[in-house]
Amino acid sequence: MKLKTSVTLSEETVQAIEEVAGPGANRSRVIEDAVVEYIERRRRDRRDQRDLEILNRNAEALNREVEDVLRYQAEP
């Protein structure tokens, strides 16, 4: 379901949207695509930040585990 909303954009932004959309294209579609891409990027960035915090919190233990595993590997 689509909802109607109103946003205020600068003239330059509207012109850029029209350039991207092309003649006769749907500006709303361009704006929606841009917003969806932005939201996905923000979600991915937050997830990556959480993952990095988890890795950093556990870095010492993970490094010890890797060192232990490497000791069991055969030398060339």
FILOMI-168728 format. One record per atom (N, C-alpha, C): residue in three letters; x, y, z. Coordinates in steps of 0.2 Angstrom, whole numbers, padded with zeros to 4 digits, always signed. Layout:
BEGIN
ALAXYZ/...
END
This chain:
BEGIN
MET+0004-0006+0000/MET+0000+0000+0000/MET+0004+0006+0000/LYS+0003+0011-0004/LYS+0007+0017-0004/LYS+0003+0022+0000/LEU+0007+0027+0003/LEU+0004+0032+0007/LEU+0007+0039+0004/LYS+0003+0043+0004/LYS+0005+0050+0001/LYS+0008+0054+0007/THR+0013+0057+0005/THR+0017+0062+0010/THR+0019+0068+0006/SER+0021+0073+0010/SER+0024+0079+0007/SER+0031+0080+0010/VAL+0035+0082+0005/VAL+0042+0084+0007/VAL+0044+0090+0004/THR+0048+0094+0007/THR+0050+0101+0004/THR+0057+0100+0002/LEU+0059+0101-0005/LEU+0065+0100-0007/LEU+0068+0106-0011/SER+0074+0107-0011/SER+0077+0113-0014/SER+0076+0112-0022/GLU+0076+0118-0025/GLU+0075+0118-0033/GLU+0081+0113-0036/GLU+0087+0114-0033/GLU+0092+0110-0036/GLU+0091+0103-0035/THR+0088+0101-0030/THR+0087+0094-0028/THR+0082+0091-0033/VAL+0077+0095-0034/VAL+0071+0093-0039/VAL+0074+0092-0046/GLN+0078+0097-0048/GLN+0081+0097-0054/GLN+0086+0090-0055/ALA+0089+0089-0050/ALA+0094+0083-0050/ALA+0089+0077-0051/ILE+0084+0076-0047/ILE+0079+0071-0047/ILE+0077+0070-0054/GLU+0075+0075-0057/GLU+0072+0075-0064/GLU+0077+0073-0069/GLU+0083+0075-0068/GLU+0089+0073-0073/GLU+0090+0065-0072/VAL+0089+0062-0066/VAL+0090+0055-0065/VAL+0084+0051-0068/ALA+0078+0054-0066/ALA+0072+0051-0068/ALA+0071+0051-0076/GLY+0073+0056-0079/GLY+0073+0056-0087/GLY+0066+0059-0088/PRO+0065+0061-0095/PRO+0059+0064-0097/PRO+0053+0059-0096/GLY+0047+0062-0093/GLY+0041+0058-0092/GLY+0042+0052-0087/ALA+0047+0052-0083/ALA+0048+0047-0078/ALA+0045+0049-0071/ASN+0044+0045-0067/ASN+0041+0046-0060/ASN+0046+0048-0055/ARG+0045+0055-0053/ARG+0050+0057-0048/ARG+0049+0054-0041/SER+0043+0052-0040/SER+0041+0049-0034/SER+0045+0042-0033/ARG+0046+0039-0039/ARG+0049+0032-0039/ARG+0057+0033-0038/VAL+0059+0038-0041/VAL+0067+0040-0040/VAL+0068+0041-0032/ILE+0063+0045-0029/ILE+0064+0047-0022/ILE+0063+0041-0018/GLU+0058+0037-0019/GLU+0057+0031-0015/GLU+0063+0026-0016/ASP+0066+0025-0022/ASP+0072+0021-0023/ASP+0078+0024-0019/ALA+0079+0030-0019/ALA+0084+0033-0015/ALA+0083+0032-0008/VAL+0077+0033-0005/VAL+0076+0032+0002/VAL+0077+0025+0004/VAL+0074+0020+0000/VAL+0075+0013+0002/VAL+0083+0012+0002/GLU+0087+0014-0003/GLU+0094+0013-0003/GLU+0097+0016+0003/TYR+0095+0022+0005/TYR+0098+0025+0011/TYR+0096+0021+0017/ILE+0090+0019+0018/ILE+0088+0015+0024/ILE+0092+0008+0024/GLU+0093+0005+0019/GLU+0097-0001+0018/GLU+0104+0000+0020/ARG+0107+0005+0018/ARG+0114+0007+0020/ARG+0114+0008+0027/ARG+0110+0012+0030/ARG+0110+0013+0037/ARG+0109+0007+0041/ARG+0105+0003+0039/ARG+0104-0004+0043/ARG+0110-0008+0043/ARG+0113-0008+0037/ARG+0119-0012+0036/ARG+0125-0009+0040/ASP+0125-0002+0040/ASP+0131+0001+0044/ASP+0130+0000+0051/ARG+0124+0000+0054/ARG+0122-0002+0061/ARG+0124-0009+0063/ARG+0122-0014+0058/ARG+0124-0021+0059/ARG+0131-0022+0059/ASP+0135-0019+0054/ASP+0142-0019+0054/ASP+0145-0016+0061/GLN+0143-0011+0063/GLN+0145-0008+0069/GLN+0144-0013+0075/ARG+0138-0016+0076/ARG+0137-0020+0081/ARG+0142-0026+0080/ASP+0143-0029+0074/ASP+0147-0035+0073/ASP+0154-0033+0075/LEU+0157-0027+0074/LEU+0163-0024+0075/LEU+0164-0024+0083/GLU+0159-0021+0086/GLU+0159-0021+0094/GLU+0160-0028+0097/ILE+0156-0033+0094/ILE+0156-0040+0097/ILE+0163-0043+0096/LEU+0166-0042+0090/LEU+0173-0044+0088/LEU+0178-0041+0093/ASN+0177-0034+0094/ASN+0182-0031+0098/ASN+0182-0033+0105/ARG+0175-0034+0108/ARG+0175-0037+0115/ARG+0178-0044+0115/ASN+0178-0048+0110/ASN+0180-0055+0111/ASN+0187-0056+0107/ALA+0190-0050+0105/ALA+0196-0051+0102/ALA+0202-0055+0105/GLU+0203-0054+0111/GLU+0208-0058+0115/GLU+0207-0065+0115/ALA+0201-0067+0117/ALA+0199-0074+0117/ALA+0199-0077+0110/LEU+0197-0074+0105/LEU+0197-0076+0098/LEU+0205-0077+0096/ASN+0209-0072+0097/ASN+0216-0073+0095/ASN+0219-0078+0099/ARG+0218-0080+0105/ARG+0221-0085+0109/ARG+0218-0092+0105/GLU+0212-0092+0103/GLU+0210-0098+0100/GLU+0213-0099+0093/VAL+0214-0094+0090/VAL+0218-0095+0083/VAL+0225-0097+0084/GLU+0228-0094+0089/GLU+0235-0096+0091/GLU+0235-0104+0093/ASP+0230-0106+0096/ASP+0230-0113+0099/ASP+0229-0117+0092/VAL+0225-0116+0088/VAL+0224-0120+0082/VAL+0230-0120+0078/LEU+0233-0114+0077/LEU+0239-0114+0073/LEU+0245-0118+0075/ARG+0245-0119+0082/ARG+0250-0124+0085/ARG+0250-0131+0082/TYR+0244-0133+0081/TYR+0242-0140+0078/TYR+0243-0141+0071/GLN+0244-0135+0067/GLN+0245-0136+0060/GLN+0252-0139+0059/ALA+0253-0143+0054/ALA+0260-0146+0052/ALA+0264-0140+0049/GLU+0270-0140+0050/GLU+0275-0136+0047/GLU+0277-0138+0040/PRO+0278-0134+0035/PRO+0279-0136+0028/PRO+0286-0139+0028/
END
